[in-house]
Amino acid sequence: MKKDHEPTYSFVILTFILIVINTLFAWISVTFFPAIAGGVVSWAYIAVAFMILFTLWYGAYGAIAAYVGTLVGSGFLVSVTLVNNPVIALIWAIAGLLQALIPLVAVRSFEVNLTLANPRDLTYILLFGVIINNLIGAAWATWTLSLIETVNMVSVFSAWFIGNAIVCLVLVPLALKFLTPRIEKHRLFVKNYWN
């Protein structure tokens, strides 16, 4: 029987690595696939899929990395507006955190098998890892951006939600199905939130 492990310095290193990866993917997404809103919205935000996957595989460590990756990679590194409004930036980046935490809470609450062993598991992933999380993240981000600049709420919301939903729909189920069996065997895989 596999024994649960306590968090160690390995999880600090893992979190740092995930932050770097998320930040890089976020920066690439908004730099090379910009949509609107001063460059912080991407029509192909590939980072969101990795943020969700890392959170599902590594629990709250992945969620921390999702928040920091959003804040730095698609915020501070590309938006002078967010750099000049750091408090709003901190609030705005919660969108990335929500997009990763919502699937995590749903998966743990409904005991979803991350290998998507049956249609029920896939349904929960699509509902909470593609639709609901991205709706809430897009709404949160659009609202916070509107606090510091004039934005077309419908355009920003639509670009954020549609871009993220498409990326998640394509990448998240495939990665879960084919990579989870390998990742679950590693000692850094997190079955709950922290261990």
N, C-alpha and C positions, 0 to 999 in steps of 0.2 A: 504494500500500500504506500502510495506516494505521500510523504509528509509535507505539510504546509511549511513554507519557509518564512522566516522573519526578514523584513527589509534590511538590507546592508548597504555598505558603500557602493556595491554594484548597481543599486538602483539610483544612486546619485549620478554615477557615470552614465547609466542608461538614460536618465532624464536629460542630462546635458547633451548627449548624442541626439536624442529625439528633438530637442530644442533646435539644434543646429540644422538637422534635416528639415524640420517644419519651417524654420525661418528661410532656408534656401528655397524650398518649394514655393513658399508664399511670395518671396521676392520675385522668383522666376515667373510665377503666375501673373502677378500684376504688372510686371515690367514687359513681358513679351505678349501677353494677352489682355491688355487693358480694355476696359469697357467705358466706364464713366466715373464721375465723382472724384476728380483729382487724382486718379490713378490707384485708388484703393479697392476698386471693384474690378474683377476680371471676368471675362466671358467664359474662361476655362480655368477655374481656380483648382488646379490639380492638388494643391496642398490639402484641401479639405478631406479628400479621400484618405490620404495618409494620416491626417490628424485623427480621423475616426478609427481607422485600423489600429494605429498605435494605442489609442485609448482602449479599444476592445481587447487588445492583446496584453497591454501593460497597465491597465487600470488607471488610477488617478495620476500615475507618473506620465502617462500619455496625455491626460487632460491638462496637466501643468504645461507640458510642451506645446500643446495646441494653443493655449492662451498666449504664451510668450512668443511662439512662432507667428501668430497673427499680429500681435502688438509690434514686433520688430520687423518681420519680413514684409508684411503688407501694410504696415503703418509707418513707423519711424524711418525706415529706409527709403520710402518712396513718397511720403506726403509731408510737405512743409506745413500744411495746415494742422496735421496731427502733432507734429513736432512742436509747433507753437501753442498747442492746446493739449498739454500732456495729461491733464485730468480727464478730458473728454476721450483722449486716446485710450487711457486705461479702462474707461467704461465701454468704449467702442469695441475693444478687443474681447470683451465678454462674449461677443457673437461667436467667435471661434471656439471658446470654451463651451458654450451652449451646444454648438453643433457636434461636439465630441462627447459631452456628458450625457445628453439625452439618449443616444443609442446605448451608452454604457449602463445607465440606470435601467433602461428597458430590458436589455439583454440579461442583466443580473436579476431583475425582478421577475421576469417571465421565464427564466431558466432556458434561454435560447442556446441551442447547440451551435457554436460558431463555425462548425464545419458544414452548416446548412444541410443537415442530414434529412430533413423532410420539408414539405411545403410550409408548414407552420413556422419553422425557423426563418425561412426566406421571407415570409409575409411580415414578420416582426422587423427584420432588417430593413425591408423596403419601406415599411411604415415609419419606423423610428430613426433609421439611418440614412434615409433618402428624402422623405417628404417632411415629416413634422420638424425634425431638427433644422432642416434648411429653411423652412418657412419661418420658424422662430428666429434663427440666426439672421436671416435677411431683414426681418422686421426690426430686430434690435439694432442692427448696423445702420439701416436707413434712418431710423429715429435718431440715433446718436449723431450721425453725420449732419442731420438737419439742424442740430443745435449749434453748429459752428460754421455752416455754409449753406447757401441756397442750393438745394438739390431738387431735382424732379423726383419726387417720392416714388412714383410708379415706375419710372425708368430704373432707378437705383435698385428698388426692391426686385423688379423683374429680372434685371441682369444678375443680381446676386443669387436669387433663388434658382432661376433656370440654369445658369452656368454650374452652380454647385450640385444641383439635383442630377444633371446629366453626367457629370464627372463621377458622382457617387454611385449612380445607377450602373455605370459601366465597370468601375474599378472595385468597389467594396464587395459585392457578392462574389466576384471571381477570386479576389485575393483571399477572402475568408474561406471559400471552398477549397482552394488548392494550397494555400500557405499555412492555414491554421494547424493542420495535423503536425507539421514540422515544428511550428513555434510552440505548440502546447507541450512538447517534450523538453523544451529548454527550461532551466531553473528560474529564468527571469519572467516566465509567463505568469500573469497575475489572474487568479481565478475569481477573486472578489473585487475589492477596490484598491487595497494596498498590499495584499499577499495572496 
